[in-house]
Amino acid sequence: MENNRNYFPLHFLGDRLEFPPVETANEDGLLAVGGDLSPERLLLAYKSGIFPWFNDDALILWWSPDPRMVLFPKKVKVSKSMRKVLRDGSFKLTQNTCFDEVIEQCAFVERKGQDGTWITSKMKAAYAELHKKGFARSYEVWENNNLVGGLYGVDLGDVFCGESMFSLQPNASKFAFIKMAQELDEKGYRFIDCQVHTDHLESLGAELIPRKRFMELL
């Protein structure tokens, strides 16, 4: 960051279950610091267009970036090569069969341009608790009975907030994402919150929209 004043927000969360308005986030999308990762606070955050993202042994940072990356399920892009993957039957998709392993793999698998992981031990425990309460879900991709890809996120009923995905075989995470989008489209979900831009998500049909529009849709 060019200066610390732009990085640190003015909002420090205490014990009260509340967040400041998302419009008060700084130019990087950082909204607040502190609080906890209780199921109640996490659900309030996602319903308010906010998500946690921080390094281990650090204060919890809460974000609401502008613009916001979303996928409208009907707009999911399926390339010619992925259509072949979807047809050939080499991958099998399941849901919620091994949530803990999926989040562990998302934390463990190295990604280009990333040094370490933001999926801390606190985050794992918090989302595992959300999963037990029925709000966090995982999608698993199997090849020859081996877990080769998957993703997890928070389900708000008609909006799915994607958190992370992993792939141990080419196209495995794409397979999970496309199959999830197609399923959510059939169920009438309004959109998938992808949070921030990546080329990978853009290639699958996700797009940036203004935060104001995102909040209206949410």
N, C-alpha and C positions, 0 to 999 in steps of 0.2 A: 504494500500500500504506500501511496505517496506521503501520507502523514497519518499519525495515529488518531488524530481527531476524526478522520473519516472512517476509521476502522471500528473504534469502540462506540457502542450506542450509549444513550443516556439512561436506558431502562435497565435497572437491576431488579430481578424478580426475587421476592421473598417467599413466605409460606402461603400467601393468598393465591387462590387458583384463578389467575387472570393473566392476560397479555395486553400490551399496549396496541393501539391501532396499527395495522400493517403499513399504513401510509407514513408512519414515523420511522421506518427502517432507513438506514443510511444507503448511500449510493451502491454499495456492494450487496445490499439485501439483509445485512445484519440488523436484527430488531431488538434483541434483549439478551441478557446474560444472567445465569443463575437458575434458581428454581430446582426442580427435580425431574425425574423420569417416571413418575407414578403413572399408572394407566389413565387416571383421570386427567392429568395434565397433558399427556400425550394425545389423548382423544380430543381434548379442547383445542390443542395446537392444530391438529390436522383439520378439524372442522372450521378453524379460523384462518386457514391458508398459511400455516406456519409449520416448520419442521426443525428438528435438532440436527446439528452437524458440528462436531468438535473432536479434538484429539484427546487421547487418553491422558489422565492426570491433569485435566484442565477443567475450567469452568464450563458449564453447559452453555452452548451458543445456540440461539434460536434465529431462524432465517425466514424471510419472505421476499424473495428476489423479484425484481421487475426489469424485464419481462419474465414470464413463467413458461416453462416447457410443458406442453400437454399433448396427449394423443386422443383424438376423437375416434373411438373404436371403428367406426365405419371407414375411416381414412387410413387404416393400417395398410402399409405397402408390402406386397408379397412379390418378390422378384421371381424371375423365371427359374433360377436355380433353387430358390426356397420352395416354389411350388412343387418341384421334383422331390425335395426333401420331405415335404408334407405328404406326398403320395407314396413314397417308397416303403414306409412302415419301419424304417430302421430305428426311429425314436418312439418311445412311449411316454405319454404325459400322465402324471398323477397330481393330486392336490392334498396337501396337509398330511403326507405320510411320514415325512422326516424334516419337520420345520427346523429343528436345532441344527441338523447337519447342513441344511441349505444356508442358513445364516453363517455358520462356521466356514463353509466354503467361500461365501461371498467375502468374508473377512480375510481368508487365507490366500486366495488366488491372486497372483500378481497381475497388475494392469500397467500398460504402457503409460508413462508420464506420471505415475503415482508412486510416492515414497511412503510406504506404510499403509495403514488402514484407518479410516474414521469409525469403523464398526468396533467400538471398544468393548471391554468386558461389561461395562455398565449398560451399553446399548443392547448387547446380546441378552442380558438378563431382563431388561425392560421389555423388549419385543417378545421374548419367550412368555412373559406374563400376559402381554396383550394377546398372544396366540391362545393361551389357556382360557382366556375370557371370550374368545371367538372373534376378535377384531383384527388380528394379524394372520395372514394366510401365506402359504408357500405353494409354488408350482414346481414340480420335479420332473426332470427329463432323464429317462433311462435308456441305456443301450446294452443289450445282452445282460440285463439285470444289474448293471452298474450305473450309479448316479453320475451323469456326465454334464449336467447343467441344471439351471433353475433360477428362480427369483422369489422375492418375498416383498410384502408390503402391507399396508393398512387398508382395510375394507370399511368404507363408510356407508355401505348399503346401495348407493347408486353412483359412487365415485370410488375408484381404486387409487390409492396413493403408493406408487411404486417406490421402493427403497433401494434395492440393489439386485444385481443378477450376476451369475457366474457361468463359465463355460469351460469344460475340460476337453471338449471335442468341437471341431468346427461346426458352426451353425446351431449348437445346442441351445444357447441362450436366445437366439433369434426364434427358434422353434417354440420355446416356452412363451416368449412375448407375443408372437403372432397368434398362437393357439389361445392364450389368455384374452387377447383383444377380441378375437372372434367370438369367444364364449361370452364376454361381457357385453358385446354388441347384441347378441341374441337375448340377453337378460335385460337389456334396456339401460345399461349404465351410460351416464352422460359423458364422462371422459376419464382418462387415466392421467393422474398427476405425475409428470416425469421430473419435476422440480427445476433442473437446470439443463442447459443445452449440451449435448454431445453429438458428434457426427454419427455415431452408431444409432442413437435414437432418431435423429433426423432421417437417416436412411430407411427407417421403419415407418415413417409417416408422421412422427411427432413434430410439433411446430411451436414457435414462440408466440405468446399472446400477451398484451399488456396486463399487468397485475390487476388493474381495475376491472377488466373484462373477466379475468380469472375469478375474482371475488364475486362478481355478479353471477357467474355460472355455478360457483360453489354454494 
